[in-house]
Amino acid sequence: MTAPTPNPAAAPAGSGATDTPDTPTARPGMPTGATGATPAAVWRRARGFLLALAVLLTAGIILAALSSGTHQGRLDPRSPGPEGSRAVAELLRARGVATRVVTTAEDAAAAAGPRTTLLVTDPNLLGDRQLRSIRSAIDLSGGRTVLLAPGTAALDDLAPAVRTAGRAHERTLAPSCSLSAATTAGPADTGDGLRYGTTTAGATACYPSGGHPTVLVLPSTTGGDTVLLGSEHVLLNEDLAREGNASLALQLLGSRPDLVWYLPSLAELQDGEAEEKSFLELIPAGWHWALLQLFVAAALAALWRARRLGPLVTERLPVAVRASEATEGRARLYRRTGARDRAATVLRAASRERLAALVGVPSAHTHDPATLVPAVAARLADPAGRDLTALLFGTTPAGDAALVALADHLDDLEREVRTS
């Protein structure tokens, strides 16, 4: 059975049609114009989003928990990871050397002394103020200072008489010097890092590569010395068991009873000055990729949950629905959303199609005012008293009452044309 074209204005006009099961019936005490946003409906709409949010928060907590605890960074004496240095710290502790981790240059300089070895793990990242503090420790402490792979900029402040001589492409090198720590350790992984050159009198050059040493020991006027170690391999957990790495590391770092392990903090890398930064600059680099992945995931979820990715497709209803019920249901939807423009458009378009069939206007000119209006006017007894163009092609009604009046006028026009 073909249902007649629904009249969306029927429900707003207060028709006495029986409410369908999908349309809530007004009850005493129910607010007028309720939109049906009950707590149960709100929960059904929001539960998917809340579930996704809960999963995201749970995953974040789990990742934070896994990333905490004993996980530290590269060359950290507390880290058991491949790039940590916990193995060296444990071996030194077994030999009676106490290791203290500091994160500021001031603490490192204050802790340095004749009985102390100061290890600077990242001299190339230090600012001017931090370099001055370490330089004062070198000149005044009387102990040993070990600089790990210092570059040209760091050498200008910490060891002005030393220059870099490129990289050593070999990894394992022979001592080739008289330094007792080197001769005892034998071949070690001091290559694959920087090489150095100096004119300092009394300097000891070890583990040469291409004629330039990768380990350089500079004497100090206060009785201590400064060791330049061109590669970090001898300190890493993953490389400590290779060649003579462990022996060399223990002798370079364990010559004094106290070891100060200087790991510069993030604040140190700003040269100690308060620098204005935007919010995005304060976000760690890895989080930018995480946000990008979340954005992609959200876009994919939106595509997956989208209801209409293309034009609407007409489908046969699984059950027979009375035309009056379909009309009332559509009218209630229009009224709930305040879609008077859409309702008026549907009413006028349906009336034009029926009138065109009655007056013999071709379907191609059904919605052409210049063709349809004169043909309809010719079938009316008194066309002069009506503005057919405004009735059939006019603007959106100002309110629900005007929409109902439009529906009535269109019904009257069709009835008159049909009976003429």
HUDAJO-V255639 format. One record per run of one state. SS is the DSSP state (alpha for helix, beta for strand, coil for the rest). FROM is the first residue (numbers start at 1). TO is the last residue. Records with the same first field share a line. If there is no record, write none. Layout:
# HUDAJO-V255639
SS: FROM-TO / FROM-TO
This chain:
# HUDAJO-V255639
coil: 1-8 / 13-38 / 68-85 / 95-97 / 103-104 / 112-115 / 121-122 / 126-127 / 141-143 / 149-151 / 159-161 / 168-172 / 174-179 / 186-187 / 189-193 / 199-203 / 210-211 / 220-224 / 230-232 / 236-244 / 254-257 / 263-267 / 271-278 / 283-284 / 306-322 / 338-339 / 360-362 / 366-368 / 378-382 / 386-387 / 394-399 / 420-420
alpha: 9-12 / 39-67 / 86-94 / 105-111 / 123-125 / 128-140 / 152-158 / 180-185 / 233-235 / 245-253 / 268-270 / 279-282 / 285-305 / 323-337 / 340-359 / 363-365 / 369-377 / 383-385 / 388-393 / 400-419
beta: 98-102 / 116-120 / 144-148 / 162-167 / 173-173 / 188-188 / 194-198 / 204-209 / 212-219 / 225-229 / 258-262
